[in-house]
Amino acid sequence: MRPASPPFSSAEVYLKLTPDSLVAHLEQQLLRAYLISGDEALLTGEAADAVRSRARAEGFSEREVHFLDRGSDWDDVGASASNLSLFGSRRLIEIRLPTGKPGAAGNAVLAHLLKAGDRDSVLLVLAPRLDRDAQSAEWVQAAEARGAWVQAWPVDRERLAGTDEALELLAERTEGNLLAAHQELEKLALLAGGARVNADTVLASVADSARFDVFQLGEAVLAGETERALRVLAGLRAEGTEPTLVLWALTKALRDLWNAITGPPGGKPRAWQRQAVALEKGVRRAPRLSFAALSVRAGRADRMVKGRLLGDAWDEMALLAADICGRSALPAPQSMLK
Protein backbone atom coordinates (compact mmCIF):
# COMPACT_ATOMS: atom_id res chain seq x y z
CA MET A 1 0.00 0.00 0.00
CA ARG A 2 1.27 3.41 -0.93
CA PRO A 3 1.73 6.06 1.75
CA ALA A 4 -0.94 8.71 1.96
CA SER A 5 -0.61 11.45 -0.63
CA PRO A 6 1.17 14.60 0.48
CA PRO A 7 -0.99 17.63 1.17
CA PHE A 8 -0.91 19.13 -2.32
CA SER A 9 -3.36 21.90 -2.97
CA SER A 10 -5.32 22.24 -6.17
CA ALA A 11 -5.27 26.00 -5.70
CA GLU A 12 -2.30 28.15 -6.48
CA VAL A 13 -0.07 28.40 -3.45
CA TYR A 14 2.44 31.08 -4.49
CA LEU A 15 5.02 30.71 -1.72
CA LYS A 16 8.32 32.47 -1.46
CA LEU A 17 10.50 31.01 1.24
CA THR A 18 13.96 31.47 2.70
CA PRO A 19 16.25 28.60 3.72
CA ASP A 20 15.28 29.35 7.33
CA SER A 21 11.52 29.37 6.76
CA LEU A 22 11.70 26.29 4.53
CA VAL A 23 12.33 24.04 7.54
CA ALA A 24 9.14 25.11 9.31
CA HIS A 25 7.21 24.89 6.03
CA LEU A 26 8.31 21.29 5.39
CA GLU A 27 7.23 20.28 8.87
CA GLN A 28 3.68 21.24 7.88
CA GLN A 29 3.44 20.22 4.23
CA LEU A 30 5.17 19.03 1.08
CA LEU A 31 4.27 20.76 -2.18
CA ARG A 32 4.67 19.16 -5.60
CA ALA A 33 7.30 21.65 -6.81
CA TYR A 34 10.21 23.58 -5.34
CA LEU A 35 12.53 26.04 -7.02
CA ILE A 36 15.71 26.70 -5.04
CA SER A 37 17.94 29.46 -6.39
CA GLY A 38 20.96 31.41 -5.21
CA ASP A 39 24.74 31.58 -5.36
CA GLU A 40 25.29 30.58 -1.73
CA ALA A 41 26.17 26.91 -2.20
CA LEU A 42 25.88 25.94 1.46
CA LEU A 43 22.37 27.37 1.85
CA THR A 44 21.04 26.00 -1.44
CA GLY A 45 22.52 22.58 -0.68
CA GLU A 46 20.97 22.45 2.77
CA ALA A 47 17.60 23.57 1.39
CA ALA A 48 17.68 20.88 -1.29
CA ASP A 49 18.60 18.25 1.31
CA ALA A 50 15.62 19.32 3.41
CA VAL A 51 13.22 18.85 0.48
CA ARG A 52 14.75 15.47 -0.41
CA SER A 53 14.45 14.28 3.19
CA ARG A 54 10.78 15.25 3.49
CA ALA A 55 10.03 13.68 0.10
CA ARG A 56 11.58 10.38 1.20
CA ALA A 57 9.55 10.47 4.40
CA GLU A 58 6.39 10.91 2.30
CA GLY A 59 7.17 7.85 0.19
CA PHE A 60 8.89 9.41 -2.81
CA SER A 61 11.53 6.71 -2.80
CA GLU A 62 12.90 7.11 -6.34
CA ARG A 63 15.09 10.02 -7.38
CA GLU A 64 15.88 11.13 -10.92
CA VAL A 65 18.59 13.77 -11.43
CA HIS A 66 19.01 15.74 -14.67
CA PHE A 67 21.84 18.21 -15.36
CA LEU A 68 20.58 20.57 -18.03
CA ASP A 69 21.42 23.86 -19.71
CA ARG A 70 20.29 25.82 -22.74
CA GLY A 71 21.73 23.29 -25.23
CA SER A 72 20.47 20.09 -23.60
CA ASP A 73 17.90 17.71 -25.05
CA TRP A 74 14.79 18.58 -23.09
CA ASP A 75 12.59 16.09 -24.96
CA ASP A 76 14.20 13.25 -23.02
CA VAL A 77 13.45 14.99 -19.75
CA GLY A 78 9.81 15.50 -20.63
CA ALA A 79 9.42 11.91 -21.78
CA SER A 80 11.15 10.52 -18.70
CA ALA A 81 9.02 12.60 -16.34
CA SER A 82 5.82 11.56 -18.14
CA ASN A 83 6.58 7.84 -17.98
CA LEU A 84 5.35 5.85 -15.04
CA SER A 85 8.00 4.77 -12.55
CA LEU A 86 9.54 1.39 -13.35
CA PHE A 87 8.56 0.04 -9.94
CA GLY A 88 5.32 1.96 -9.61
CA SER A 89 6.73 4.09 -6.80
CA ARG A 90 6.62 7.85 -6.47
CA ARG A 91 9.57 9.94 -7.58
CA LEU A 92 11.55 13.05 -6.81
CA ILE A 93 12.56 14.57 -10.14
CA GLU A 94 15.55 16.84 -9.63
CA ILE A 95 16.58 19.25 -12.40
CA ARG A 96 19.78 21.23 -12.07
CA LEU A 97 20.21 24.36 -14.19
CA PRO A 98 23.82 25.63 -14.07
CA THR A 99 22.91 28.94 -15.75
CA GLY A 100 19.31 29.42 -14.66
CA LYS A 101 18.34 30.02 -18.31
CA PRO A 102 17.12 26.77 -19.90
CA GLY A 103 16.25 28.33 -23.26
CA ALA A 104 12.96 28.11 -25.12
CA ALA A 105 12.79 24.30 -25.11
CA GLY A 106 13.66 24.06 -21.42
CA ASN A 107 11.18 26.78 -20.54
CA ALA A 108 8.39 24.91 -22.29
CA VAL A 109 9.20 21.53 -20.71
CA LEU A 110 9.61 22.93 -17.21
CA ALA A 111 6.40 24.95 -17.46
CA HIS A 112 4.53 21.83 -18.64
CA LEU A 113 5.92 19.69 -15.81
CA LEU A 114 5.07 22.32 -13.23
CA LYS A 115 1.52 22.71 -14.50
CA ALA A 116 0.86 19.00 -15.05
CA GLY A 117 -0.10 18.28 -11.43
CA ASP A 118 1.36 14.76 -11.24
CA ARG A 119 0.61 13.62 -7.69
CA ASP A 120 3.17 10.80 -7.95
CA SER A 121 6.16 13.10 -8.35
CA VAL A 122 7.80 16.06 -6.67
CA LEU A 123 9.77 18.42 -8.91
CA LEU A 124 12.90 20.02 -7.43
CA VAL A 125 14.64 22.63 -9.61
CA LEU A 126 18.06 23.97 -8.55
CA ALA A 127 19.41 27.13 -10.15
CA PRO A 128 21.87 29.94 -9.43
CA ARG A 129 20.62 33.42 -8.56
CA LEU A 130 18.00 34.42 -11.14
CA ASP A 131 18.24 37.88 -12.69
CA ARG A 132 15.20 39.98 -13.59
CA ASP A 133 14.83 38.48 -17.06
CA ALA A 134 15.06 34.92 -15.75
CA GLN A 135 12.46 35.64 -13.07
CA SER A 136 9.92 36.63 -15.71
CA ALA A 137 10.23 33.31 -17.57
CA GLU A 138 7.10 31.15 -17.80
CA TRP A 139 8.66 28.26 -15.89
CA VAL A 140 9.59 30.49 -12.94
CA GLN A 141 6.09 31.94 -12.84
CA ALA A 142 4.70 28.40 -12.89
CA ALA A 143 7.01 27.38 -10.03
CA GLU A 144 5.72 30.29 -7.97
CA ALA A 145 2.09 29.53 -8.77
CA ARG A 146 2.18 25.76 -8.23
CA GLY A 147 4.86 25.35 -5.59
CA ALA A 148 7.40 27.29 -3.57
CA TRP A 149 10.42 29.36 -4.49
CA VAL A 150 13.30 29.30 -2.01
CA GLN A 151 15.78 32.13 -2.54
CA ALA A 152 19.15 31.82 -0.79
CA TRP A 153 20.72 35.24 -0.37
CA PRO A 154 24.31 35.83 0.81
CA VAL A 155 24.58 36.28 4.57
CA ASP A 156 25.65 39.77 5.62
CA ARG A 157 28.76 40.21 7.73
CA GLU A 158 26.65 41.46 10.65
CA ARG A 159 24.67 38.19 10.73
CA LEU A 160 27.85 36.14 10.71
CA ALA A 161 29.72 38.04 13.41
CA GLY A 162 29.02 38.32 17.10
CA THR A 163 30.86 40.34 19.69
CA ASP A 164 33.90 38.11 19.91
CA GLU A 165 37.00 39.40 18.08
CA ALA A 166 37.67 36.01 16.51
CA LEU A 167 34.14 35.88 15.10
CA GLU A 168 34.47 39.38 13.70
CA LEU A 169 37.71 38.43 11.99
CA LEU A 170 36.29 35.20 10.59
CA ALA A 171 33.26 37.08 9.24
CA GLU A 172 35.49 39.67 7.58
CA ARG A 173 37.68 37.08 5.90
CA THR A 174 34.79 34.98 4.58
CA GLU A 175 32.30 37.76 3.82
CA GLY A 176 29.90 36.83 1.05
CA ASN A 177 31.04 33.19 0.99
CA LEU A 178 29.07 31.18 3.54
CA LEU A 179 30.42 27.84 2.30
CA ALA A 180 33.97 29.06 2.99
CA ALA A 181 32.88 30.21 6.46
CA HIS A 182 31.43 26.76 7.18
CA GLN A 183 34.60 25.03 5.98
CA GLU A 184 36.83 27.34 8.00
CA LEU A 185 34.78 26.72 11.16
CA GLU A 186 35.19 22.98 10.71
CA LYS A 187 38.93 23.40 10.20
CA LEU A 188 39.26 25.64 13.26
CA ALA A 189 37.39 23.10 15.39
CA LEU A 190 39.92 20.45 14.43
CA LEU A 191 42.93 22.71 14.95
CA ALA A 192 41.74 24.02 18.32
CA GLY A 193 41.14 20.56 19.73
CA GLY A 194 38.52 21.81 22.17
CA ALA A 195 40.46 24.93 23.20
CA ARG A 196 39.03 28.42 22.84
CA VAL A 197 39.56 29.93 19.40
CA ASN A 198 40.89 33.48 19.54
CA ALA A 199 41.78 36.09 16.92
CA ASP A 200 45.37 34.84 16.67
CA THR A 201 44.10 31.34 15.82
CA VAL A 202 41.90 32.74 13.07
CA LEU A 203 44.71 34.89 11.67
CA ALA A 204 47.04 31.91 11.54
CA SER A 205 44.66 29.48 9.84
CA VAL A 206 41.84 31.16 7.96
CA ALA A 207 42.40 32.03 4.33
CA ASP A 208 40.95 35.25 2.97
CA SER A 209 37.90 33.76 1.24
CA ALA A 210 35.70 36.84 1.03
CA ARG A 211 33.53 37.16 -2.06
CA PHE A 212 32.03 40.48 -2.99
CA ASP A 213 29.63 42.07 -5.43
CA VAL A 214 29.40 45.60 -6.77
CA PHE A 215 26.40 46.43 -4.59
CA GLN A 216 28.53 45.91 -1.49
CA LEU A 217 31.02 48.39 -2.94
CA GLY A 218 28.34 51.03 -3.46
CA GLU A 219 27.03 50.47 0.06
CA ALA A 220 30.51 50.77 1.57
CA VAL A 221 31.36 54.07 -0.13
CA LEU A 222 28.00 55.58 0.78
CA ALA A 223 28.60 54.61 4.41
CA GLY A 224 32.09 56.13 4.31
CA GLU A 225 33.76 52.82 5.19
CA THR A 226 37.05 53.47 3.40
CA GLU A 227 38.92 50.35 4.46
CA ARG A 228 36.05 48.04 3.59
CA ALA A 229 35.37 49.80 0.29
CA LEU A 230 38.99 49.39 -0.83
CA ARG A 231 38.98 45.76 0.29
CA VAL A 232 35.79 45.05 -1.68
CA LEU A 233 37.30 46.82 -4.69
CA ALA A 234 40.45 44.70 -4.46
CA GLY A 235 38.31 41.57 -4.16
CA LEU A 236 36.31 42.49 -7.26
CA ARG A 237 39.51 43.07 -9.19
CA ALA A 238 40.95 39.71 -8.08
CA GLU A 239 37.76 37.93 -9.13
CA GLY A 240 37.96 39.40 -12.63
CA THR A 241 34.88 41.63 -12.37
CA GLU A 242 34.47 43.91 -15.37
CA PRO A 243 35.78 47.40 -14.47
CA THR A 244 32.82 48.95 -16.30
CA LEU A 245 30.44 47.31 -13.82
CA VAL A 246 32.56 48.41 -10.85
CA LEU A 247 32.64 52.01 -12.09
CA TRP A 248 28.87 51.87 -12.59
CA ALA A 249 28.44 50.96 -8.90
CA LEU A 250 30.65 53.87 -7.80
CA THR A 251 28.96 56.43 -10.05
CA LYS A 252 25.52 55.16 -9.03
CA ALA A 253 26.44 55.69 -5.38
CA LEU A 254 27.62 59.18 -6.28
CA ARG A 255 24.38 59.96 -8.16
CA ASP A 256 22.23 58.59 -5.35
CA LEU A 257 24.08 60.76 -2.86
CA TRP A 258 23.73 63.87 -5.05
CA ASN A 259 20.02 63.25 -5.65
CA ALA A 260 19.46 62.71 -1.94
CA ILE A 261 20.86 66.14 -1.02
CA THR A 262 19.54 68.14 -3.96
CA GLY A 263 16.16 66.54 -4.60
CA PRO A 264 12.84 67.45 -3.00
CA PRO A 265 12.05 66.22 0.54
CA GLY A 266 10.99 62.61 0.45
CA GLY A 267 12.49 62.19 -3.01
CA LYS A 268 15.44 60.05 -2.02
CA PRO A 269 16.23 57.02 -4.19
CA ARG A 270 14.41 53.81 -3.33
CA ALA A 271 16.71 51.51 -1.38
CA TRP A 272 16.67 48.41 0.76
CA GLN A 273 17.28 48.82 4.48
CA ARG A 274 21.06 48.41 4.52
CA GLN A 275 21.55 50.75 1.59
CA ALA A 276 19.17 53.29 3.13
CA VAL A 277 21.27 53.36 6.32
CA ALA A 278 24.45 53.80 4.26
CA LEU A 279 22.82 56.60 2.26
CA GLU A 280 21.87 58.46 5.43
CA LYS A 281 25.50 58.31 6.55
CA GLY A 282 26.54 59.67 3.16
CA VAL A 283 24.07 62.55 3.39
CA ARG A 284 25.57 63.60 6.72
CA ARG A 285 29.03 63.54 5.16
CA ALA A 286 28.02 65.24 1.89
CA PRO A 287 28.72 68.89 2.91
CA ARG A 288 32.42 68.01 3.18
CA LEU A 289 32.58 66.52 -0.33
CA SER A 290 33.43 68.27 -3.58
CA PHE A 291 31.05 66.79 -6.11
CA ALA A 292 32.80 68.64 -8.93
CA ALA A 293 36.08 66.96 -8.05
CA LEU A 294 34.32 63.60 -7.67
CA SER A 295 32.83 63.98 -11.14
CA VAL A 296 36.29 64.71 -12.54
CA ARG A 297 37.69 61.60 -10.89
CA ALA A 298 34.82 59.46 -12.20
CA GLY A 299 35.32 60.87 -15.69
CA ARG A 300 39.03 60.02 -15.60
CA ALA A 301 38.25 56.46 -14.52
CA ASP A 302 35.74 56.13 -17.35
CA ARG A 303 38.28 57.30 -19.92
CA MET A 304 40.86 54.86 -18.58
CA VAL A 305 38.40 51.96 -18.74
CA LYS A 306 37.74 52.84 -22.40
CA GLY A 307 41.45 53.22 -23.17
CA ARG A 308 41.16 56.94 -23.94
CA LEU A 309 43.41 58.05 -21.11
CA LEU A 310 46.67 56.57 -19.90
CA GLY A 311 46.57 55.11 -16.42
CA ASP A 312 45.23 52.22 -14.39
CA ALA A 313 41.43 52.41 -14.15
CA TRP A 314 41.43 50.28 -10.99
CA ASP A 315 43.82 52.68 -9.23
CA GLU A 316 41.64 55.60 -10.30
CA MET A 317 38.54 53.86 -9.00
CA ALA A 318 40.30 53.22 -5.70
CA LEU A 319 40.99 56.96 -5.45
CA LEU A 320 37.36 57.67 -6.35
CA ALA A 321 36.11 55.28 -3.67
CA ALA A 322 38.34 56.94 -1.06
CA ASP A 323 37.15 60.38 -2.19
CA ILE A 324 33.47 59.44 -1.84
CA CYS A 325 34.24 58.10 1.62
CA GLY A 326 35.72 61.50 2.49
CA ARG A 327 39.28 60.17 2.80
CA SER A 328 41.01 61.61 -0.24
CA ALA A 329 44.35 59.97 -0.94
CA LEU A 330 45.42 62.41 -3.68
CA PRO A 331 44.12 65.80 -4.82
CA ALA A 332 41.67 65.46 -7.69
CA PRO A 333 43.03 66.62 -11.09
CA GLN A 334 41.64 69.90 -12.30
CA SER A 335 40.93 68.49 -15.73
CA MET A 336 40.32 65.08 -17.19
CA LEU A 337 42.86 65.95 -19.87
CA LYS A 338 45.74 65.87 -17.42
Buried (B, 14 or more C-beta within 10 A) or exposed (E): EEEEEBEBEEEEBEBEBBBEEBBEBBEEBBBBBBBBBBBBBBBBBBBBEBBBEBBEEBBBBBBBEBEBBBEBEBEEBBEEBEEEBEEEEBBBBBBBBEEBBBBEBBBBBBBBBBEBEBEBBBBBBBBBBBEEEBBEBBBBBBBBBBBBBBBBEBBEBEEBBEEEEBBBBBBBBBBBBBBBBBBBBEEBEEEEEEEEBEBEBBEEBBEEBBBBBBBBBBBBBBBBBBEBBBBBBBBBBEEEBEBEEBBBBBBBBBEBBBBBEEEEEEEBBEBEEBBEBBBBEBBEBBEEBEBEBBBBBBBBBBBBBEEEBEEEBBEBBBBBBBBBBBBBEEEBBEEBEE
